[in-house]
């Protein structure tokens, strides 16, 4: 199975979760997602309106948890489970990203 999650959907809300199955502890890294919404501020800074794709100009983005009311959080999340040390897999992924960006980004302020 392939799941696509875009960087714009990921948040800095993370949670470490655990469950025990047949005496074995599984650790998960849960990353909460939020759907970005494009909007344009109303003239004078009062209110917002949805973006019309036919309009010219730059839309702004909002992102937030999917809450019906306080305490009722139905936000989507992706959980990566590990039977052993999940950090090793995540380190491999970070190393691969570091190598990729080292090849594709020029050196300089703000690019390192």
Secondary structure, 3 states (H helix, E strand, C coil): CCCCCCHHHEEEEEEEEEEEECCEEEEEEEEEECCCEEEEECHHHCCEEECCCCCCCCCEEECCCCECCCCCECCCEEEEEECCCHHHHHHHHHHHHHHHHHHHCCCCCCCC
